[in-house]
Amino acid sequence: MTTIDTSSDNRISQSNKRALRNPWVLGGLALIATVLTVNITMITLAITTNPGLVSKDYYERGRYNERHYIQRATERSTLGWTANLEVPASIQRGALQTYRVAVVDHVGEPLRGAQVVLNAFRPSDAKADFSLPLEEVGAGIYQVAVEFHLKGIWDLLIDVKQESKALELPRRIAVQG
């Protein structure tokens, strides 16, 4: 007759602590921990880096940029305008802050009477994009008060136009929460 010893530590039970010393159990726990760590890392990278969004007409835009890149570079260099965008040192979400652009022409004179527009693009959400006209507050100095409602990366594009001449000034900023 066989007897079962229930007082031994070899029994299968939830109170048996020896299972945590088994290499198969430890290997399984290590595998689960590795998978969770990799997933958390991937989620963090997806949130904090460039989303890699592609526009709907990416092919047409690429062809347009290819055809007109040299033409725009030539026009910009012959135009001779210089623009300087001043942004706040710390850009805060929800705070109304002033952005100023100083523009001079090819001889160094302030550019007066231009139409200047600030276009703000959010790479991860096109619904948040907006445009604001800048007011001329001095000779060749244009400014606008801007409030960003979302934190993160924003692309600014300043369009300066006067008659048939135009200049684009791009800038990437980071809005703090």
N, C-alpha and C positions, 0 to 999 in steps of 0.2 A: 504494500500500500504506500502511495506517495503522499507526502504532506507538503503543504505550501507554507513557507515561513513568511508571515506577514510583518514580522518585526524587522526584516532586513532592509537595508538601504537600496537594494537592487530592484525593488518593486517599481512598477509604473504608477506614478502618482504626481499630483500637482505639488505636493510638498517635498518631492525628491529634488534636492539641489545639485545633484551630480550631473544632470543633463546639460547644464551650462558649461561643463568642462569637456563635453564631447566635441571633437573637432568638426563633425558634420553640422552640429547645431551652431557652433561658432562661425563656420564657413557660410552657412545660410544667413546668419545675422550680418556678417561682413558684406555679403552680396547685396542684401537689402539696403544697408547703410550706403554702399557705393552708388547704387541706383538713385537713391534719394538725393545724395550729394550732387551727382551729375545733373539731375533734373532741376534742383534749386539753382545751380550755376547757370544752366541754359535759360531758365526763366529770368534770372537777374540780367544776363547779357541781352536778352531780347528786349527788356524794358529800358535799359540804360544806353544802348547803342543805336546806331542808325537803323531805322526799320526796313530800309531797302525797298520802299514802296516804288512801284512803277506806274507811270502815268498811262492813261488809256491809249493815248496816241504816241507812244514812245518811238515808234519807227519813223513817223512823219517828223517828229521833233528832232530826232537824230539827223535825218536827212537835211532838214532846214538848218540846223546848227552847223553841219558840215559845209553846206553851200555858202552860208553867210558869215562864218567865223572870221575868215580873212578880211572880208569886206568890212565888217564891224570894227575889227582891230585897226584897219587902215583909216577909217573914218574917225575913230577915237583919237588916233595919233595926229591926224591933220587938224582936228578940231582944237586940240591944245588946251581944253578946259581942265582945271584941277578942282577936285571936290574933296572936302574933309568932313567926315561924319563924326560928331561928338556924341558919345553915349554915356549914360551914368556909370560910375565905377561899379556899383552893385545894382543890378536890375532886379527889382522885387515884384512878385506877383501881386496884383491888386493895387499897386501904388501908381499914382499919376506922376510920370517923370518926363522931363523935357529932353527932346532930341533935336540937335542943331546941326545944320549943314552949312558950310562956308564954301562958296563956289567963286572961282576966279577964271577969267578968260585967258586966251593965249598970250596976252601981253601983261598979265598980272593984275588987271583991273577987276574989281568986283562985278559979278554978273547980276545985273538988275533986271527985274521984270520977268524972270523965268517962272515957269510952272514947275513946281517941285512936289512930288508925291512920294510918300513913304508907303511901300507895299510890304506887309508882314505875312510871311508864309510859315505855316507849321508843318514840318515834314511828315509828321505822323497823323495829322488830322486836317484835311483841306477845309472842313467846315469852320475852322477857327480863323482862317485867313481874313485879312482886312486891309483896306487902303485908307490913308489919310492925307489930305493936302497940307503942305507946309506954308506958313505965312512968312512973308518977307518982313523981318524986324529991323533990318539994317542993310547997308550996302553989301549985297551979295550974301547976306546971312538969312537963312530960312530956319524956322523952328516949328515944332508941334509938340503938344503934350500927349503922351501915349500911356495907356494902361493895358497891361497884358493880364488876361484872366486865367491863363494856364501856365504852369511852370514847365521848364524844359527848354529844348533847343528851338530856336526860331531863326529863319532866314529873312533878313531885311534886304530890300532892293529899293534904292532911292533912284527915281526917274527925274532927271533934270531936262526940261525942254524949253527951247526958245526958238521961235519961228520954225524952221525945218531941221534945226540941229538938236541932237539929243545925246545925253550921257547917262549911263547906268552905273550905280555905285553899289556893289553887293557887300553884305556883311552878315556874319553868323554870330548870334548872341545866345547866351544861356540865361534864362529867367529863373531866379531862385524862388523857392517856395516860402 
